[in-house]
Amino acid sequence: MDKRDHMTEIASPSPRALDLAPECLGPRLEAFLQGHWKAPVRLSNWKRFPAGFSWVTLGCSAAVQQAGAQRTVELILRIGDPKGLLAPYQARPEFMVLQALQAVPGLPVPVVHAYSDDASIIGAPFLITGRVQGDTPMPWKGDAQGRRASDNEALSQDFTDAMAALHRVDWRGTPLGQLWAAARPDTVARDQLRHWARHAGMLDAATTAVPPQMHYAMRWLDREAPVADQVTIVHGDFRVGNFLQQDGRITAILDWELVHAGDPLEDIAWAGLRVFAAGTPRIGGLIERETFNRRYAEMAGVRLRPDVIHYYEVLGLFKSASMLMGATQRVACGSARDVRMASMGFQLASTLLEMNRLITQAPR
């Protein structure tokens, strides 16, 4: 299939301010979609979803005139706000991954329609997917206690099976093989370490002060970096809270902006962090760890290495601290004004303490 049917090539972008008002955003996106679908398009029923600190998420309905008939497509528009938590953004990797995963059994993902990294279109990179029905369970709100035991069991199995299905994908046989051609088992851990150290400003001599715990952790993580048994697609934020569910079944795995090639044990460690457990010993406040480990290992064919999972738990907290620092730095320098990002600074001390605790408890 011609890739031009699904994307706009990156051009030298002319400056254009991002404006989320439907009367401004709507015509810009309609023009883009008309070129994509080769048909008249009208957008309506705009809705902004409040969840998430990274990409801005909007919903709308697209009326498309084709072959003398009108069809309605429910869309989700994800925008990489230049002032967002993880800016600067690229939509291409997420689009390519979702496109590669469309028919993977046991791994429900949204249908992808188009993307662009050309800032001259709406003022920022964006991704357009189909809308999936369901709601987002949040472990810290006690959702697990409010559902039937049978629903919790089904969600636990779907969650485990989806992660296993993701890690089984032969990504090198897809266009992702070119995107991630440099990924190697002996470098993927340090690749992630450098990425998050750079995000925290730790590799920039002109950066603001960085807590000494971060430098200590960075050196520990560099010294202890493991060699992966295999390199798979890693979601990067696979956890309870990042999927939609309906009637006790997962309808879509969401939030793929951190996807990369890496050690599958990184996803396991991240999902199991205590910060996502709602004060319980379960993964995401939902899944018994032994049950998860047994089912995942059987389905994914991945060897669970406790010392490597522990390493990636430390790296996950380093990553969390990097995000928290990046958020407060953006607010302090005036590049962002989201009060939620400002409040993230309150979580830094507890994150650093937990990171230090895990380093001291690391297997010798």
PyMOL commands that set and color helices and strands:
alter all, ss='L'
color gray80, all
select helices_A, chain A and resi 3-5+22-37+92-100+119-122+139-141+143-146+149-168+171-173+176-179+188-199+212-224+264-271+274-276+289-300+306-332+339-360
alter helices_A, ss='H'
color red, helices_A
select strands_A, chain A and resi 7-8+41-49+56-66+69-79+112-116+126-130+232-234+243-246+249-253+260-262
alter strands_A, ss='S'
color yellow, strands_A
deselect
rebuild
show_as cartoon
